[in-house]
Amino acid sequence: MEINALWYNALCIMEELRIKFNKEDLHYKELANKVKKSFNEKFWNNEKGCLYDVIDEIEDKIRPNQIWAVSLPFQILDRDKEKLIVNTVYKHLYSTYGLRSLSFMDEEFKEKYIGKLINRDLAYHMGTTWSFLIGPFITAYLKVNDYSNNSKERAKKMISLFGDHLKDGCINGIAEIFDGKFSCTSRGCYTQAWGVGEILRAYKELNRNQE
């Protein structure tokens, strides 16, 4: 699903470049419109108010990848759907230090990333919390709330929670992953570049929109 959202954004960028450089070929614009139409028809899960993760074999699970469809700059969904996605992700996937890889209400949800390699592998994408996903979530959260003062305060709180974690494990680092249930327990790589990078990006975005 997220590959399709990225593809749509790439096409929109190409269309902007076409306009900037005064090209007449409408190929990218026409293809982007087709992608947007197909995306809305095929990926929208009306029952759960979110997006299907895959559609070759429909997987009716709530996963975090869909947040990219909201956080990316070019809008592939209408605002009502974007709000529903953010609300669903917040309810099912948001945790202290990131987003869970599967809803905690799912019967296949794995509470901890611990034990033998096979057990850890089985939990990796089945509930484990990923720190870097907090960045696109904050972007999406601010976006659907029109960067209101309340949403900015809430986003600031989400970021500030990482202050305690910066004193754990590798000082001033953010761990790759955390347990799904008690997400204060860090796992995996004890300091991960994309986790740190996304917090810094979200912090910069928040401050830019406060000016």
DRENGUDO-59633 format. One record per residue: residue in one letter; x, y, z of N, C-alpha, C, O in turn. Coordinates in steps of 0.02 Angstrom, whole numbers, padded with zeros to 5 digits, always signed. Example, Ala and Ser with C-alpha at 12.3 -4.5 7.8 and 13.67 -1.06 7.14 Angstrom:
BEGIN
A+00660-00284+00390+00615-00225+00390+00660-00165+00390+00712-00166+00423/S+00642-00112+00354+00684-00053+00357+00645+00002+00394+00670+00057+00402/
//
This chain:
BEGIN
M+00041-00060+00000+00000+00000+00000+00043+00063+00000+00031+00109-00040/E+00093+00066+00045+00135+00126+00049+00175+00137-00015+00192+00194-00032/I+00191+00083-00051+00226+00090-00115+00183+00128-00165+00208+00169-00203/N+00118+00115-00164+00072+00150-00208+00067+00224-00190+00063+00267-00234/A+00067+00239-00124+00064+00308-00102+00128+00345-00123+00125+00403-00143/L+00184+00312-00116+00248+00342-00137+00251+00352-00213+00276+00402-00237/W+00224+00304-00250+00221+00307-00322+00179+00367-00344+00198+00404-00389/Y+00122+00377-00312+00079+00434-00327+00116+00499-00315+00113+00545-00356/N+00151+00504-00259+00188+00565-00243+00244+00578-00293+00258+00635-00311/A+00277+00524-00315+00330+00531-00365+00301+00558-00430+00332+00601-00462/L+00243+00534-00450+00210+00558-00511+00191+00632-00505+00197+00670-00553/C+00167+00651-00446+00148+00721-00435+00210+00767-00438+00206+00823-00463/I+00265+00743-00412+00328+00782-00416+00348+00791-00489+00368+00845-00509/M+00342+00737-00527+00359+00742-00599+00313+00791-00635+00335+00827-00680/E+00250+00793-00615+00203+00840-00645+00223+00912-00627+00219+00956-00670/E+00244+00924-00565+00266+00991-00547+00328+01012-00586+00335+01070-00606/L+00373+00964-00597+00433+00979-00636+00414+00994-00709+00444+01037-00741/R+00364+00958-00734+00340+00971-00803+00317+01043-00810+00332+01078-00858/I+00278+01065-00760+00252+01134-00761+00309+01184-00755+00311+01234-00791/K+00356+01170-00710+00411+01216-00699+00453+01226-00762+00476+01281-00777/F+00463+01171-00799+00506+01175-00858+00466+01180-00924+00493+01169-00978/N+00402+01197-00917+00359+01213-00975+00356+01156-01027+00361+01168-01087/K+00348+01095-01002+00340+01039-01046+00265+01027-01059+00224+01041-01015/E+00247+01002-01117+00177+00994-01135+00150+00924-01121+00089+00916-01118/D+00192+00875-01113+00170+00806-01104+00132+00799-01038+00159+00813-00985/L+00069+00776-01042+00028+00768-00982+00029+00697-00955-00015+00678-00915/H+00077+00658-00975+00080+00587-00956+00079+00577-00880+00041+00536-00854/Y+00121+00614-00844+00126+00604-00771+00062+00625-00736+00041+00593-00688/K+00031+00680-00758-00031+00702-00728-00087+00651-00739-00124+00635-00692/E-00092+00625-00799-00144+00576-00814-00133+00511-00775-00180+00481-00750/L-00070+00490-00771-00055+00429-00734-00067+00438-00659-00092+00392-00626/A-00051+00497-00632-00063+00511-00562-00138+00508-00546-00158+00481-00494/N-00179+00535-00589-00252+00533-00580-00278+00461-00579-00322+00444-00540/K-00251+00419-00623-00270+00349-00625-00250+00313-00561-00289+00273-00533/V-00189+00327-00538-00165+00295-00476-00208+00315-00417-00226+00273-00376/K-00225+00379-00412-00266+00404-00357-00335+00372-00357-00359+00351-00304/K-00366+00367-00415-00432+00336-00420-00429+00262-00400-00471+00239-00361/S-00381+00226-00427-00374+00155-00411-00359+00144-00338-00385+00098-00307/F-00316+00186-00310-00297+00180-00239-00358+00186-00194-00367+00145-00149/N-00400+00236-00207-00459+00246-00166-00510+00189-00173-00544+00171-00125/E-00514+00161-00233-00562+00107-00245-00539+00041-00214-00581+00003-00190/K-00474+00028-00215-00450-00039-00197-00424-00045-00125-00430-00098-00095/F-00396+00009-00098-00363+00003-00033-00405+00025+00026-00388+00011+00083/W-00460+00059+00013-00500+00085+00069-00540+00030+00102-00579-00005+00070/N-00531+00023+00168-00567-00026+00209-00622+00013+00246-00610+00040+00300/N-00680+00014+00217-00735+00054+00245-00757+00030+00313-00777+00070+00356/E-00753-00035+00324-00775-00064+00388-00733-00040+00446-00759-00025+00500/K-00667-00035+00436-00623-00016+00491-00600+00056+00487-00564+00080+00531/G-00619+00091+00435-00601+00161+00428-00527+00172+00421-00498+00217+00451/C-00496+00130+00380-00424+00136+00368-00408+00103+00301-00453+00090+00261/L-00344+00090+00288-00323+00060+00225-00302-00012+00233-00273-00031+00284/Y-00317-00053+00183-00290-00120+00181-00214-00115+00170-00191-00071+00134/D-00178-00160+00201-00105-00159+00193-00085-00189+00126-00041-00164+00091/V-00118-00243+00107-00108-00275+00042-00175-00294+00013-00224-00304+00050/I-00179-00299-00054-00243-00315-00085-00240-00376-00131-00292-00400-00154/D-00179-00403-00145-00175-00463-00186-00215-00519-00152-00255-00554-00183/E-00201-00527-00088-00241-00570-00044-00260-00526+00015-00218-00512+00058/I-00321-00503+00016-00342-00453+00065-00323-00474+00136-00343-00528+00160/E-00284-00430+00169-00266-00442+00240-00302-00389+00281-00285-00330+00278/D-00351-00410+00318-00393-00364+00355-00363-00349+00424-00395-00359+00475/K-00301-00324+00424-00266-00308+00486-00248-00234+00486-00238-00205+00433/I-00245-00205+00545-00228-00135+00552-00153-00129+00562-00126-00150+00614/R-00119-00100+00513-00046-00094+00514-00025-00021+00504-00065+00020+00480/P+00037-00004+00522+00058+00066+00521+00078+00094+00453+00081+00155+00445/N+00091+00052+00404+00114+00076+00338+00067+00128+00309+00089+00172+00272/Q+00003+00123+00325-00047+00169+00296-00036+00242+00315-00062+00286+00282/I+00003+00254+00368+00012+00323+00389+00050+00364+00337+00044+00425+00335/W+00089+00329+00294+00124+00364+00241+00076+00395+00190+00091+00446+00160/A+00019+00364+00181-00031+00391+00133-00058+00458+00156-00086+00495+00116/V-00050+00473+00221-00073+00537+00248-00016+00586+00256-00023+00646+00243/S+00042+00561+00277+00098+00606+00293+00135+00633+00232+00165+00686+00236/L+00132+00597+00176+00167+00621+00116+00136+00686+00090+00076+00697+00102/P+00174+00728+00056+00150+00795+00038+00091+00799-00010+00051+00846-00006/F+00085+00751-00056+00031+00755-00105-00028+00711-00082-00019+00652-00068/Q-00087+00740-00079-00145+00709-00049-00178+00659-00097-00204+00678-00149/I-00176+00595-00077-00205+00543-00118-00275+00524-00094-00313+00492-00130/L-00292+00545-00033-00358+00531-00003-00391+00596+00017-00357+00647+00027/D-00458+00596+00023-00491+00656+00046-00480+00664+00121-00460+00617+00155/R-00494+00724+00146-00479+00739+00216-00517+00696+00266-00489+00678+00318/D-00578+00678+00251-00616+00635+00296-00583+00567+00305-00579+00541+00361/K-00559+00538+00250-00525+00474+00254-00459+00480+00291-00440+00437+00330/E-00424+00535+00279-00360+00546+00314-00371+00549+00390-00332+00520+00428/K-00423+00584+00410-00438+00590+00482-00455+00521+00512-00433+00505+00567/L-00494+00482+00474-00512+00415+00499-00449+00372+00507-00443+00335+00556/I-00403+00376+00460-00341+00337+00464-00301+00357+00525-00279+00314+00563/V-00292+00421+00535-00253+00445+00593-00286+00424+00658-00252+00402+00705/N-00352+00429+00662-00387+00408+00723-00380+00334+00735-00371+00312+00792/T-00385+00294+00682-00379+00221+00689-00308+00202+00709-00298+00160+00753/V-00259+00233+00677-00189+00219+00695-00175+00240+00767-00141+00204+00804/Y-00201+00297+00787-00190+00320+00855-00220+00272+00906-00189+00257+00958/K-00279+00247+00892-00314+00202+00938-00280+00134+00942-00273+00106+00997/H-00259+00107+00886-00236+00038+00884-00160+00030+00885-00134-00021+00908/L-00124+00080+00861-00052+00070+00850-00007+00118+00888+00051+00100+00901/Y-00030+00177+00905+00014+00224+00939+00035+00198+01007-00005+00173+01045/S+00100+00205+01020+00127+00186+01085+00177+00240+01106+00190+00287+01068/T+00205+00234+01165+00247+00287+01192+00304+00308+01145+00318+00367+01137/Y+00336+00258+01115+00396+00272+01075+00389+00251+01002+00438+00230+00972/G+00331+00256+00974+00323+00241+00904+00254+00212+00887+00205+00224+00923/L+00252+00175+00834+00190+00141+00813+00201+00065+00814+00253+00040+00793/R+00150+00030+00839+00152-00043+00836+00146-00067+00764+00115-00033+00723/S+00174-00124+00750+00169-00152+00682+00105-00190+00671+00092-00214+00615/L+00065-00197+00722+00000-00231+00718-00043-00209+00776-00017-00196+00831/S-00107-00203+00766-00153-00182+00819-00147-00228+00879-00144-00289+00873/F-00147-00198+00938-00144-00238+01000-00208-00277+01011-00211-00321+01054/M-00260-00262+00972-00323-00299+00978-00325-00360+00932-00372-00400+00936/D-00276-00366+00888-00274-00423+00842-00255-00487+00878-00211-00486+00921/E-00287-00541+00860-00274-00605+00894-00203-00630+00882-00178-00672+00919/E-00170-00605+00830-00101-00626+00816-00049-00578+00845+00011-00586+00832/F-00071-00529+00882-00026-00479+00911+00024-00511+00958+00006-00551+01002/K+00088-00494+00950+00142-00518+00993+00161-00463+01041+00181-00408+01020/E+00156-00477+01106+00168-00425+01157+00241-00407+01164+00257-00349+01177/K+00285-00456+01157+00356-00444+01171+00401-00468+01114+00387-00517+01081/Y+00455-00432+01105+00507-00451+01058+00564-00479+01102+00608-00442+01123/I+00562-00544+01114+00608-00575+01162+00614-00650+01149+00570-00679+01117/G+00667-00679+01173+00675-00752+01169+00720-00774+01112+00765-00738+01091/K+00707-00834+01087+00746-00862+01033+00738-00820+00969+00690-00782+00962/L+00786-00828+00923+00783-00790+00861+00717-00800+00825+00688-00752+00799/I+00692-00861+00822+00630-00875+00787+00571-00838+00819+00527-00813+00785/N+00572-00834+00887+00518-00799+00922+00522-00724+00910+00471-00690+00903/R+00583-00697+00907+00591-00626+00894+00571-00609+00822+00539-00559+00809/D+00591-00653+00776+00572-00643+00705+00496-00642+00697+00470-00603+00657/L+00462-00686+00733+00389-00691+00727+00354-00629+00757+00297-00614+00739/A+00389-00595+00803+00359-00536+00834+00376-00471+00798+00344-00420+00808/Y+00428-00473+00757+00457-00413+00726+00404-00369+00691+00404-00308+00700/H+00360-00400+00653+00309-00363+00616+00238-00382+00639+00189-00372+00603/M+00233-00408+00699+00168-00431+00724+00151-00399+00791+00121-00431+00834/G+00171-00336+00800+00153-00300+00861+00210-00259+00889+00198-00211+00926/T+00271-00276+00872+00329-00238+00896+00323-00165+00876+00302-00149+00820/T+00341-00120+00922+00337-00048+00910+00401-00024+00875+00456-00040+00896/W+00392+00016+00822+00448+00043+00784+00454+00118+00797+00406+00156+00787/S+00513+00139+00819+00522+00209+00840+00517+00259+00781+00488+00312+00789/F+00545+00242+00723+00548+00291+00669+00479+00311+00643+00470+00363+00612/L+00429+00267+00655+00362+00282+00630+00327+00338+00668+00274+00362+00646/I+00356+00360+00724+00327+00417+00760+00330+00480+00718+00288+00524+00724/G+00382+00485+00675+00389+00545+00633+00332+00555+00585+00299+00607+00588/P+00319+00507+00540+00262+00516+00494+00196+00519+00530+00149+00551+00506/F+00190+00487+00588+00127+00492+00625+00116+00563+00649+00060+00590+00643/I+00167+00594+00677+00160+00664+00700+00143+00710+00642+00101+00754+00648/T+00176+00700+00585+00161+00740+00525+00088+00732+00506+00054+00782+00493/A+00064+00670+00503-00005+00656+00484-00054+00685+00536-00105+00713+00517/Y-00037+00678+00599-00080+00703+00653-00088+00779+00648-00144+00805+00653/L-00033+00815+00638-00036+00887+00631-00075+00907+00568-00115+00954+00569/K-00064+00870+00514-00095+00886+00450-00171+00882+00454-00206+00928+00433/V-00198+00826+00481-00271+00818+00482-00305+00863+00533-00365+00874+00530/N-00265+00890+00579-00293+00937+00628-00276+01009+00610-00282+01054+00652/D-00254+01019+00547-00241+01086+00521-00192+01126+00564-00197+01187+00570/Y-00145+01091+00595-00093+01122+00636-00123+01168+00689-00097+01222+00703/S-00177+01145+00719-00210+01183+00772-00164+01186+00833-00118+01146+00839/N-00177+01234+00877-00137+01240+00938-00140+01176+00980-00090+01155+01009/N-00200+01147+00984-00207+01085+01023-00166+01028+00993-00134+00990+01030/S-00166+01022+00926-00128+00969+00894-00054+00980+00902-00016+00932+00910/K-00032+01043+00902+00039+01058+00911+00061+01040+00982+00116+01014+00993/E+00018+01055+01030+00035+01038+01099+00039+00962+01109+00082+00936+01144/R-00008+00927+01076-00007+00854+01081+00055+00825+01047+00086+00779+01073/A+00073+00852+00990+00133+00829+00954+00195+00843+00996+00241+00802+00999/K+00197+00902+01027+00254+00919+01070+00261+00869+01127+00316+00851+01146/K+00204+00848+01154+00205+00798+01208+00232+00731+01183+00271+00698+01217/M+00210+00710+01124+00235+00648+01095+00311+00648+01088+00344+00599+01103/I+00337+00705+01065+00409+00711+01056+00445+00713+01124+00497+00681+01132/S+00417+00750+01171+00450+00758+01236+00457+00693+01274+00502+00685+01315/L+00412+00644+01260+00415+00580+01294+00481+00543+01280+00503+00501+01319/F+00512+00559+01223+00575+00528+01206+00633+00554+01249+00688+00526+01247/G+00621+00607+01286+00673+00635+01329+00700+00585+01379+00760+00580+01389/D+00655+00547+01410+00676+00496+01459+00716+00441+01424+00766+00417+01451/H+00692+00421+01365+00726+00366+01330+00797+00385+01308+00841+00342+01305/L+00809+00448+01295+00876+00471+01274+00928+00459+01329+00988+00461+01316/K+00904+00447+01390+00950+00433+01446+00959+00359+01458+00998+00339+01502/D+00923+00317+01420+00927+00245+01428+00972+00215+01374+00987+00248+01324/G+00994+00153+01384+01031+00117+01333+01091+00157+01309+01136+00172+01348/C+01092+00173+01245+01145+00214+01216+01126+00287+01226+01076+00310+01198/I+01164+00323+01266+01146+00392+01284+01136+00435+01221+01178+00435+01175/N+01080+00471+01220+01061+00514+01164+01045+00476+01100+01044+00505+01046/G+01033+00412+01106+01011+00372+01049+00939+00349+01058+00914+00348+01114/I+00907+00331+01004+00839+00304+01006+00841+00234+00978+00866+00222+00923/A+00815+00187+01015+00817+00116+00996+00776+00104+00933+00730+00141+00916/E+00793+00051+00898+00758+00032+00836+00685+00014+00850+00640+00039+00817/I+00675-00028+00900+00609-00055+00915+00597-00060+00990+00643-00054+01030/F+00534-00071+01008+00514-00079+01078+00461-00135+01080+00430-00151+01029/D+00451-00163+01139+00398-00213+01146+00331-00182+01126+00322-00121+01131/G+00285-00225+01104+00221-00201+01082+00175-00181+01139+00138-00132+01133/K+00177-00219+01193+00130-00205+01248+00158-00152+01295+00127-00099+01305/F+00216-00165+01324+00247-00117+01369+00304-00085+01331+00362-00107+01334/S+00288-00032+01295+00334-00006+01244+00391+00036+01272+00428+00067+01234/C+00399+00038+01338+00456+00072+01367+00518+00028+01367+00574+00051+01380/T+00509-00037+01352+00565-00083+01350+00593-00085+01280+00561-00110+01234/S+00654-00059+01272+00684-00055+01205+00714-00122+01185+00736-00161+01227/R+00713-00134+01120+00740-00196+01092+00779-00181+01029+00784-00123+01008/G+00806-00233+00998+00840-00225+00934+00902-00181+00941+00935-00181+00993/C+00918-00145+00888+00975-00099+00887+00964-00045+00940+00911-00013+00941/Y+01012-00034+00984+01001+00013+01039+01003+00086+01019+00980+00129+01056/T+01030+00101+00960+01023+00168+00933+01017+00164+00858+01060+00136+00824/Q+00963+00192+00832+00946+00183+00761+00941+00251+00727+00905+00296+00751/A+00976+00260+00672+00980+00325+00638+00911+00350+00618+00896+00409+00626/W+00869+00306+00591+00805+00331+00566+00758+00349+00624+00714+00392+00616/G+00766+00317+00681+00727+00336+00739+00745+00406+00763+00702+00447+00776/V+00810+00419+00768+00835+00485+00787+00815+00536+00734+00792+00591+00750/G+00826+00518+00671+00812+00564+00615+00740+00586+00611+00726+00645+00598/E+00694+00540+00622+00623+00556+00617+00599+00600+00675+00556+00643+00666/I+00627+00590+00734+00611+00634+00790+00636+00705+00775+00601+00753+00788/L+00697+00710+00749+00725+00776+00733+00684+00810+00678+00671+00870+00681/R+00664+00771+00628+00625+00800+00573+00557+00824+00598+00535+00879+00581/A+00524+00783+00639+00459+00802+00666+00465+00863+00712+00421+00907+00711/Y+00518+00865+00751+00529+00923+00795+00539+00987+00754+00513+01039+00771/K+00578+00981+00700+00590+01039+00657+00525+01061+00624+00511+01121+00619/E+00485+01013+00600+00422+01029+00568+00375+01064+00617+00342+01113+00599/L+00373+01039+00678+00329+01069+00730+00349+01141+00744+00307+01185+00748/N+00414+01153+00751+00438+01220+00766+00427+01267+00707+00413+01326+00716/R+00435+01240+00646+00425+01282+00587+00353+01306+00583+00341+01363+00563/N+00306+01264+00603+00236+01282+00599+00212+01320+00661+00153+01338+00665/Q+00257+01332+00708+00240+01372+00767+00263+01444+00758+00243+01488+00796/E+00304+01456+00706+00330+01523+00695+00275+01570+00669+00288+01629+00656/
//
